[in-house]
């Protein structure tokens, strides 16, 4: 068979064509990947995730996440840049404020409550870096979004873990979000990677004894006992419990269990009926119907107070049902927990229109210490009152919900732990977490009271404010009702 011989110039063209095709075969997927990455990327450390393409991840304040956060995030970004610019003179570490920043109707917290949290967090950063509590090392405050209902928590937590060894020098994560299974999973993963944690508003009693974890909020056990003590002082003798039994709602579960233990006693205080009434908010087509049937059952039992163990977003539907009760001649008082603070002013006004008296245990309130300045450091109290730093920085944004106070106290606790750990050679998350247990003599001068912590991570002698909803969409302070002992004093 004769051998086929191609001219040299033909061979060269064939070789070049093959090489070009090979390069294109490799390059095209890379180009497609880069285009795809650019479309999915919102900013450094922030990407689009999930069906709703939420921008989740970690930012230094340069990415807004939501329009209503622009003002406070601009201040955080400016302070972070200032700290980084002076790093040669004063060392810094980072603290991340983690919660759900891109909200939907599925979230229990509101835009107002989230914004207030970041305002309080910034105040604590400012006070530690260059205010009345100035100390070293300085703090860069990162902002971490876990997405609506914390559905993207795994990506955000992994991003935070990566920040430990980067130029961010992350040592603590605060805020953390509401008491849910997802939040608890995130806390456990952060703990496994040696990061210190301070929860701002997480109250579920069964979250405890986790390495490096403390909370500045009262537990649901504290809240329920404080509520029961107040109701007894006000001569309520019978109570009914209505509980959300949605799977994973640790808040409702532990709140109902604690009040069921706290209210009945030998002095004649009792639950009617003995078994609590329940609804399931995870069944989207049925929970409002369930709530609409409960008032008729309560009319038969005639409790003087109804203890609602559920989220604030479901409370308004329950109040509407109570307002339309068949026994209009019977008056009802509803007592509930701190998630009510997540209601917007408009939602509170809507609740007030039902004419049902609503009391609740809050996390904190600016008026808590107006008659007792010894229960809190005076500079911390003033910062949240009229004419204080927050009112000057963020005018026309009332913070009676207590969210700003709790976020401030969580960042301040991390800052105090960092300052204490810095007496050693290197600040690490593990070292900061250990310092939380050494704060008996170095109590944190929080705006919710002086803070120290038990070995289980819970705050000691926590004060609990009793609040009521008024018709102007505000939370009225009633009194402080400590669950056990007295609030910690300096």
Backbone torsions as a table, in degrees:
resi	resn	phi	psi	omega
1	UNK	NA	128.5	-176.6
2	UNK	-69.0	140.5	-179.0
3	UNK	-78.9	134.4	-179.7
4	UNK	-87.1	123.3	179.6
5	UNK	-119.8	124.7	179.4
6	UNK	-96.1	145.6	174.3
7	UNK	-59.5	150.8	-175.9
8	UNK	-59.1	-39.6	-176.9
9	UNK	-67.3	-29.5	176.4
10	UNK	-69.4	-44.1	179.3
11	UNK	-58.3	-45.3	-179.6
12	UNK	-59.7	-42.6	-179.7
13	UNK	-64.0	-39.8	178.9
14	UNK	-64.2	-45.1	180.0
15	UNK	-60.8	-46.9	179.8
16	UNK	-60.2	-41.6	-179.9
17	UNK	-62.8	-42.5	179.3
18	UNK	-63.1	-44.0	-179.9
19	UNK	-62.6	-44.7	-180.0
20	UNK	-60.6	-44.1	178.9
21	UNK	-61.9	-39.1	179.3
22	UNK	-64.8	-43.2	179.3
23	UNK	-63.6	-43.6	179.6
24	UNK	-62.6	-40.5	-179.3
25	UNK	-60.4	-35.9	179.0
26	UNK	-80.8	-40.9	-172.3
27	UNK	-72.3	-38.3	-175.1
28	UNK	-59.0	-48.4	177.5
29	UNK	-60.5	-38.0	179.0
30	UNK	-63.5	-42.9	179.0
31	UNK	-63.8	-43.3	178.7
32	UNK	-60.9	-43.2	179.3
33	UNK	-61.3	-42.4	-179.0
34	UNK	-66.9	-40.3	176.9
35	UNK	-62.6	-43.8	179.1
36	UNK	-62.4	-44.6	179.1
37	UNK	-60.3	-41.5	-179.0
38	UNK	-65.3	-34.6	177.7
39	UNK	-70.8	-32.7	-177.0
40	UNK	-86.3	-15.2	-174.7
41	UNK	-89.3	127.6	177.6
42	UNK	-95.0	-35.9	179.7
43	UNK	-170.7	177.0	176.5
44	UNK	-57.9	122.5	178.8
45	UNK	79.0	2.5	-177.9
46	UNK	-127.9	124.6	-177.8
47	UNK	-131.9	163.4	176.3
48	UNK	-84.9	128.7	-177.6
49	UNK	-137.5	155.5	174.0
50	UNK	77.6	172.5	-178.3
51	UNK	-58.9	-32.8	-178.4
52	UNK	-86.9	-1.0	-179.6
53	UNK	53.5	48.4	176.6
54	UNK	-71.6	144.3	174.0
55	UNK	-83.8	107.2	-177.3
56	UNK	-122.6	158.8	-179.5
57	UNK	131.7	-151.2	-170.2
58	UNK	-124.7	133.2	179.9
59	UNK	-132.6	157.2	174.7
60	UNK	-93.0	16.2	-177.6
61	UNK	103.8	-10.7	-178.8
62	UNK	-74.6	-18.5	176.8
63	UNK	-110.0	133.3	-168.7
64	UNK	-82.2	-26.4	-175.8
65	UNK	66.6	-46.8	178.3
66	UNK	-150.9	146.4	-174.5
67	UNK	-57.1	-39.1	-174.7
68	UNK	-71.0	-9.9	179.1
69	UNK	-94.6	-1.4	-172.3
70	UNK	-57.8	-43.8	-176.0
71	UNK	-62.6	-49.7	-177.5
72	UNK	-72.1	-35.7	179.7
73	UNK	-68.7	-30.5	176.1
74	UNK	-64.3	-38.1	178.0
75	UNK	-68.6	-40.8	178.2
76	UNK	-63.6	-43.8	179.3
77	UNK	-60.2	-44.8	-179.2
78	UNK	-63.1	-41.1	179.7
79	UNK	-69.6	-38.8	177.0
80	UNK	-61.7	-42.9	179.3
81	UNK	-64.5	-39.5	179.1
82	UNK	-63.0	-43.2	179.1
83	UNK	-63.2	-45.3	-180.0
84	UNK	-62.9	-36.7	-178.2
85	UNK	-67.4	-24.2	-179.1
86	UNK	-107.7	21.7	-175.8
87	UNK	-62.0	-30.4	179.6
88	UNK	-68.9	-27.6	-179.3
89	UNK	-90.1	-41.4	-178.7
90	UNK	-134.5	124.6	-178.8
91	UNK	-68.8	160.8	177.9
92	UNK	-140.8	160.2	167.5
93	UNK	-131.5	172.8	-178.9
94	UNK	-115.3	146.5	171.2
95	UNK	-123.0	134.0	179.7
96	UNK	-106.8	131.8	173.0
97	UNK	-96.4	111.8	-173.9
98	UNK	-111.3	128.8	173.7
99	UNK	-168.4	-175.9	175.3
100	UNK	-85.9	117.3	-177.8
101	UNK	-105.1	-24.5	177.1
102	UNK	-103.6	102.8	-167.0
103	UNK	-102.0	150.7	172.8
104	UNK	-129.7	-176.7	179.1
105	UNK	-65.3	-14.7	-179.9
106	UNK	-77.8	-13.9	-175.6
107	UNK	-87.0	144.3	178.2
108	UNK	-81.0	-26.9	179.3
109	UNK	-90.9	156.6	-175.8
110	UNK	-106.1	169.3	176.1
111	UNK	-59.7	-40.2	179.8
112	UNK	-60.3	-46.7	-176.8
113	UNK	-65.3	-39.3	179.3
114	UNK	-65.9	-43.2	179.0
115	UNK	-62.1	-41.9	179.4
116	UNK	-64.0	-37.1	177.0
117	UNK	-59.0	-47.1	-178.4
118	UNK	-67.6	-32.7	176.2
119	UNK	-64.0	-44.4	178.4
120	UNK	-65.9	-38.3	178.5
121	UNK	-62.8	-42.8	178.7
122	UNK	-63.5	-40.6	178.0
123	UNK	-57.2	-44.6	179.6
124	UNK	-64.8	-41.1	177.2
125	UNK	-60.0	-45.0	-179.3
126	UNK	-62.6	-46.7	-178.2
127	UNK	-61.9	-38.9	-179.6
128	UNK	-73.3	-38.4	-175.0
129	UNK	-78.1	-42.6	-174.4
130	UNK	-154.7	22.4	178.6
131	UNK	-107.2	-149.7	-175.3
132	UNK	-71.4	-14.6	178.6
133	UNK	-112.2	26.3	-174.5
134	UNK	-53.0	129.5	-179.2
135	UNK	-153.6	173.3	-179.0
136	UNK	-129.0	151.0	-0.5
137	UNK	-69.7	156.9	178.3
138	UNK	-73.6	168.6	-175.6
139	UNK	-122.1	129.0	164.2
140	UNK	-95.8	131.0	-176.3
141	UNK	-102.9	107.9	176.2
142	UNK	-87.3	155.9	179.9
143	UNK	-121.7	123.7	-173.4
144	UNK	-120.4	123.3	-179.4
145	UNK	-104.9	123.3	178.2
146	UNK	-94.7	1.4	178.9
147	UNK	84.1	169.2	-179.9
148	UNK	-56.5	131.5	-179.2
149	UNK	56.0	22.8	178.7
150	UNK	57.7	29.4	-177.0
151	UNK	-67.7	-22.9	-179.2
152	UNK	-106.5	29.0	-175.3
153	UNK	-61.2	-33.5	-175.5
154	UNK	-64.4	-43.4	178.3
155	UNK	-62.5	-46.7	-176.2
156	UNK	-65.6	-41.4	177.9
157	UNK	-63.6	-42.6	177.3
158	UNK	-61.6	-38.8	177.7
159	UNK	-63.9	-38.8	178.2
160	UNK	-66.0	-42.8	179.7
161	UNK	-59.7	-39.0	177.6
162	UNK	-63.6	-26.4	-177.9
163	UNK	-75.5	-9.8	178.2
164	UNK	-60.3	-45.6	-173.2
165	UNK	-99.4	1.9	179.4
166	UNK	-87.9	-174.2	178.4
167	UNK	-64.4	-15.1	178.8
168	UNK	-69.8	-30.0	179.3
169	UNK	54.4	51.0	-178.6
170	UNK	-68.5	130.5	179.1
171	UNK	-124.7	-17.6	-176.7
172	UNK	-147.5	148.8	175.6
173	UNK	-124.4	128.9	-176.8
174	UNK	-125.8	177.4	-175.8
175	UNK	82.2	-86.2	172.1
176	UNK	79.7	-29.2	176.6
177	UNK	105.1	-174.3	-176.9
178	UNK	-75.9	172.4	-177.5
179	UNK	-81.3	91.7	177.5
180	UNK	-135.8	168.2	177.5
181	UNK	-59.8	-39.3	-179.0
182	UNK	-65.4	-43.6	178.8
183	UNK	-62.2	-42.2	179.4
184	UNK	-62.5	-40.9	177.5
185	UNK	-62.0	-40.7	178.5
186	UNK	-63.9	-42.9	179.6
187	UNK	-60.9	-43.6	-178.7
188	UNK	-65.7	-37.7	178.9
189	UNK	-69.0	-42.0	177.0
190	UNK	-61.7	-39.0	178.1
191	UNK	-63.6	-42.2	179.7
192	UNK	-60.1	-26.6	-178.9
193	UNK	-100.2	17.0	168.7
194	UNK	75.1	24.8	177.1
195	UNK	-97.3	138.0	174.6
196	UNK	-74.2	150.5	-177.0
197	UNK	-140.3	139.3	174.5
198	UNK	-131.6	114.9	179.2
199	UNK	-82.1	135.1	179.7
200	UNK	-84.6	-50.4	-170.8
201	UNK	-127.4	11.9	-178.7
202	UNK	-80.8	114.7	-171.6
203	UNK	-114.2	-9.9	-176.0
204	UNK	-54.8	125.8	-173.1
205	UNK	-65.1	-27.8	-175.2
206	UNK	-85.4	10.5	172.6
207	UNK	-102.8	104.1	-176.7
208	UNK	-165.0	172.9	177.2
209	UNK	54.7	45.1	175.3
210	UNK	-112.5	129.5	-176.2
211	UNK	-55.0	128.5	176.2
212	UNK	79.7	4.7	-173.9
213	UNK	-109.3	130.8	167.0
214	UNK	-137.1	166.5	175.8
215	UNK	-130.5	149.3	177.7
216	UNK	-99.2	-10.1	-180.0
217	UNK	-87.0	155.3	170.5
218	UNK	-64.7	153.3	175.2
219	UNK	-79.5	165.8	175.0
220	UNK	-62.1	-29.9	175.5
221	UNK	-62.9	-46.3	176.7
222	UNK	-59.2	-45.6	-177.0
223	UNK	-63.7	-44.2	-177.7
224	UNK	-66.0	-41.8	179.1
225	UNK	-68.8	-36.8	176.7
226	UNK	-65.2	-41.2	178.3
227	UNK	-64.0	-45.8	-179.8
228	UNK	-61.6	-42.2	179.6
229	UNK	-62.6	-42.2	179.3
230	UNK	-65.0	-46.8	-178.5
231	UNK	-60.4	-38.8	178.7
232	UNK	-67.0	-39.5	177.1
233	UNK	-63.7	-29.5	179.8
234	UNK	-90.9	9.6	171.1
235	UNK	70.7	30.1	167.8
236	UNK	-82.7	125.5	-175.0
237	UNK	-110.1	-21.4	179.4
238	UNK	-127.9	141.9	-177.9
239	UNK	-142.3	147.1	172.0
240	UNK	-115.2	148.9	179.7
241	UNK	-112.7	128.5	174.2
242	UNK	-117.0	122.2	-173.2
243	UNK	-126.3	139.8	169.0
244	UNK	-81.0	124.1	-178.4
245	UNK	-106.5	22.5	177.8
246	UNK	-59.0	135.3	-179.3
247	UNK	-61.5	134.2	177.9
248	UNK	89.7	-6.5	178.7
249	UNK	-86.2	81.3	-177.4
250	UNK	-65.1	-30.3	179.7
251	UNK	-59.1	-55.8	-177.0
252	UNK	-65.1	-40.3	-177.6
253	UNK	-60.6	-49.5	-175.9
254	UNK	-76.7	-29.0	177.9
255	UNK	-65.8	-46.8	180.0
256	UNK	-64.0	-42.9	-178.9
257	UNK	-62.4	-40.9	-177.9
258	UNK	-68.9	-42.9	-179.4
259	UNK	-67.5	-34.9	177.9
260	UNK	-61.9	-31.8	175.6
261	UNK	-80.0	-36.7	-168.5
262	UNK	-79.1	-35.3	-170.2
263	UNK	-80.0	-48.9	-177.7
264	UNK	-65.2	141.2	177.0
265	UNK	-154.9	-177.0	-177.7
266	UNK	-80.2	-6.3	-178.9
267	UNK	-91.6	9.7	174.8
268	UNK	100.2	2.8	174.6
269	UNK	-79.2	128.6	-173.4
270	UNK	-146.7	163.0	178.0
271	UNK	-97.9	135.7	176.4
272	UNK	-134.0	123.4	-11.0
273	UNK	-70.2	168.7	-179.6
274	UNK	-59.6	-34.8	178.6
275	UNK	-89.9	136.9	-179.1
276	UNK	-71.0	154.4	172.8
277	UNK	-90.0	140.6	-173.9
278	UNK	-128.2	156.6	168.8
279	UNK	-142.8	163.5	-176.8
280	UNK	-125.9	102.8	-175.0
281	UNK	-70.8	-12.3	179.3
282	UNK	-79.7	-12.7	176.0
283	UNK	-93.0	92.4	-168.1
284	UNK	-60.4	-29.9	-175.7
285	UNK	-89.4	-2.9	-170.8
286	UNK	-128.0	-23.3	-168.4
287	UNK	-64.0	-37.2	178.2
288	UNK	-67.2	-36.1	175.3
289	UNK	-63.3	-42.3	178.0
290	UNK	-57.3	-47.1	-178.6
291	UNK	-63.3	-32.9	-177.4
292	UNK	-68.2	-24.1	-179.1
293	UNK	-86.3	-20.7	-173.0
294	UNK	-67.4	-41.5	-179.3
295	UNK	-56.3	-37.9	177.5
296	UNK	-60.4	-38.2	177.5
297	UNK	-69.0	-35.5	178.9
298	UNK	-70.2	-31.2	177.1
299	UNK	-57.6	-36.5	-179.0
300	UNK	-70.2	-35.0	-174.5
301	UNK	-90.3	-20.9	175.6
302	UNK	54.6	51.1	174.4
303	UNK	-70.6	146.6	178.6
304	UNK	-75.8	-25.5	179.3
305	UNK	-142.9	146.1	176.1
306	UNK	-113.1	124.1	177.6
307	UNK	-95.6	113.7	-175.2
308	UNK	-97.3	109.5	178.2
309	UNK	-99.5	81.0	-178.9
310	UNK	-160.7	173.8	-178.8
311	UNK	-73.6	156.3	179.7
312	UNK	-59.7	-35.6	-177.5
313	UNK	-65.6	-20.9	178.2
314	UNK	-96.2	-16.2	-179.1
315	UNK	-62.6	-41.5	-177.1
316	UNK	-61.6	-38.1	177.5
317	UNK	-66.1	-38.6	179.0
318	UNK	-65.9	-39.6	179.4
319	UNK	-65.6	-37.6	175.4
320	UNK	-61.0	-40.6	178.8
321	UNK	-65.7	-41.4	178.3
322	UNK	-62.7	-41.5	-178.6
323	UNK	-62.2	-27.9	180.0
324	UNK	-99.8	23.3	-178.3
325	UNK	-63.7	150.1	179.5
326	UNK	-69.5	-25.6	-179.1
327	UNK	-97.0	71.4	-175.9
328	UNK	-61.8	-24.9	-179.1
329	UNK	-72.8	-18.1	-179.0
330	UNK	-92.1	130.0	178.7
331	UNK	-91.6	142.1	178.3
332	UNK	-120.7	141.0	167.9
333	UNK	-112.8	133.1	178.2
334	UNK	-109.9	128.6	173.5
335	UNK	-113.1	137.2	-180.0
336	UNK	-145.2	-169.8	-173.5
337	UNK	-105.7	-169.2	-168.5
338	UNK	-70.0	-16.8	-179.1
339	UNK	-63.3	-15.6	174.7
340	UNK	-58.9	-26.9	-179.7
341	UNK	-64.7	-15.7	179.5
342	UNK	-83.1	-6.3	177.5
343	UNK	-68.8	143.6	175.0
344	UNK	-77.7	166.9	177.7
345	UNK	-58.6	-39.2	179.5
346	UNK	-64.6	-39.7	179.0
347	UNK	-68.1	-37.1	178.3
348	UNK	-65.2	-42.3	178.2
349	UNK	-62.7	-38.9	178.0
350	UNK	-64.1	-40.2	178.3
351	UNK	-64.4	-39.8	-178.8
352	UNK	-65.3	-29.7	-179.4
353	UNK	-64.1	-19.0	178.8
354	UNK	-73.9	-13.8	-179.3
355	UNK	64.2	19.7	173.8
356	UNK	-94.5	129.1	179.9
357	UNK	-70.4	126.8	-178.4
358	UNK	-121.6	122.2	173.5
359	UNK	-115.3	151.9	176.1
360	UNK	-156.6	155.7	175.8
361	UNK	-87.7	120.7	179.3
362	UNK	-94.2	177.0	175.4
363	UNK	-88.0	-37.7	179.8
364	UNK	-168.4	165.0	176.8
365	UNK	-155.6	140.9	-178.0
366	UNK	-58.4	-23.8	-178.0
367	UNK	-89.8	2.9	-175.7
368	UNK	-55.9	-37.6	-170.6
369	UNK	-112.3	18.1	-176.8
370	UNK	-63.5	-27.7	180.0
371	UNK	-106.2	4.3	-174.9
372	UNK	-151.8	77.6	-176.1
373	UNK	-67.1	-11.7	-178.6
374	UNK	-79.2	-11.9	-179.1
375	UNK	-83.2	-7.0	-176.4
376	UNK	-152.8	152.4	176.0
377	UNK	-65.2	130.7	-176.0
378	UNK	-56.5	-43.9	179.0
379	UNK	-61.9	-35.4	178.3
380	UNK	-66.6	-42.1	179.2
381	UNK	-65.3	-43.8	-177.0
382	UNK	-63.4	-33.4	-177.8
383	UNK	-60.0	-24.8	-175.9
384	UNK	-104.4	0.1	-177.8
385	UNK	-99.6	176.5	-178.9
386	UNK	-56.6	132.4	-179.5
387	UNK	83.9	-3.4	-179.6
388	UNK	-75.8	178.5	-176.2
389	UNK	-57.0	-44.9	-177.1
390	UNK	-65.7	-38.8	179.0
391	UNK	-65.4	-31.8	179.2
392	UNK	-78.0	-38.9	-178.9
393	UNK	-74.1	-41.2	-174.0
394	UNK	-127.9	70.1	-178.2
395	UNK	-66.0	158.0	177.1
396	UNK	60.9	31.3	177.6
397	UNK	-135.6	79.6	-176.3
398	UNK	-57.3	141.6	-177.3
399	UNK	-123.2	41.3	179.9
400	UNK	-71.6	-10.9	-177.8
401	UNK	-72.7	-12.6	177.7
402	UNK	82.7	-5.8	-177.6
403	UNK	-64.8	-39.7	179.3
404	UNK	-64.0	-39.6	179.6
405	UNK	-62.4	-45.4	-176.2
406	UNK	-68.0	-39.5	177.9
407	UNK	-65.9	-42.8	176.2
408	UNK	-55.7	-47.0	-177.0
409	UNK	-67.7	-31.8	179.2
410	UNK	-70.1	-43.1	178.2
411	UNK	-67.2	-39.3	-179.9
412	UNK	-64.9	-36.0	176.7
413	UNK	-64.7	-45.7	176.9
414	UNK	-60.8	-41.5	-180.0
415	UNK	-62.9	-40.8	178.6
416	UNK	-65.6	-40.3	176.8
417	UNK	-63.9	-38.2	178.3
418	UNK	-65.0	-44.9	178.5
419	UNK	-60.3	-42.7	179.3
420	UNK	-67.4	-40.9	-179.2
421	UNK	-68.7	-25.8	-177.0
422	UNK	-69.5	-8.1	176.2
423	UNK	-71.2	-14.6	173.2
424	UNK	-89.3	-166.2	-175.9
425	UNK	-78.5	-36.4	-174.9
426	UNK	-143.2	137.8	177.8
427	UNK	-86.6	120.2	176.1
428	UNK	-124.8	163.6	176.7
429	UNK	-60.5	-40.9	179.5
430	UNK	-61.6	-41.5	-179.2
431	UNK	-66.9	-40.7	178.9
432	UNK	-63.9	-43.4	178.3
433	UNK	-59.7	-36.3	178.2
434	UNK	-69.1	-32.2	-178.1
435	UNK	-66.4	-25.2	179.1
436	UNK	-58.1	-29.5	-178.5
437	UNK	-85.0	-1.1	-178.0
438	UNK	-111.4	22.2	-172.1
439	UNK	-96.9	12.6	176.5
440	UNK	-60.1	-43.4	-179.9
441	UNK	-93.6	-8.6	179.4
442	UNK	-124.0	53.6	-177.2
443	UNK	-57.4	142.8	179.2
444	UNK	-77.8	126.2	-178.4
445	UNK	-79.4	64.2	-175.7
446	UNK	-70.8	159.8	176.9
447	UNK	-76.2	-14.4	175.8
448	UNK	-96.2	5.6	-178.3
449	UNK	126.5	166.2	176.3
450	UNK	-69.4	134.7	-169.9
451	UNK	-114.7	131.5	165.7
452	UNK	-143.8	168.0	-166.1
453	UNK	-135.3	146.3	173.7
454	UNK	-80.5	171.9	-179.8
455	UNK	-64.0	-20.5	178.8
456	UNK	-83.9	-4.6	179.0
457	UNK	95.9	-5.0	-179.2
458	UNK	-85.8	148.0	179.0
459	UNK	-71.3	149.0	-178.5
460	UNK	-94.1	138.4	175.0
461	UNK	51.5	49.8	-175.0
462	UNK	-77.0	132.8	175.5
463	UNK	-81.2	139.8	-179.3
464	UNK	-121.9	119.9	178.0
465	UNK	-82.3	138.9	170.5
466	UNK	-94.9	126.8	-175.7
467	UNK	-124.7	162.1	174.0
468	UNK	-134.8	154.3	178.9
469	UNK	-89.7	131.3	176.6
470	UNK	-109.4	171.1	-172.3
471	UNK	-74.7	-9.5	179.5
472	UNK	-91.2	6.3	179.5
473	UNK	81.1	25.5	-178.9
474	UNK	-121.9	163.9	176.1
475	UNK	-99.8	118.7	178.5
476	UNK	-90.0	132.5	177.6
477	UNK	-77.0	133.0	179.1
478	UNK	-105.5	-59.5	177.5
479	UNK	-169.9	169.4	173.0
480	UNK	-94.7	131.5	-178.8
481	UNK	-128.8	85.2	179.2
482	UNK	-62.8	137.9	-177.9
483	UNK	-72.9	-43.3	-177.7
484	UNK	-139.1	129.0	176.4
485	UNK	67.6	-151.8	-178.9
486	UNK	-119.2	152.6	176.2
487	UNK	-57.0	145.2	-178.3
488	UNK	-63.9	138.6	179.3
489	UNK	-122.3	156.8	178.7
490	UNK	-72.7	NA	NA
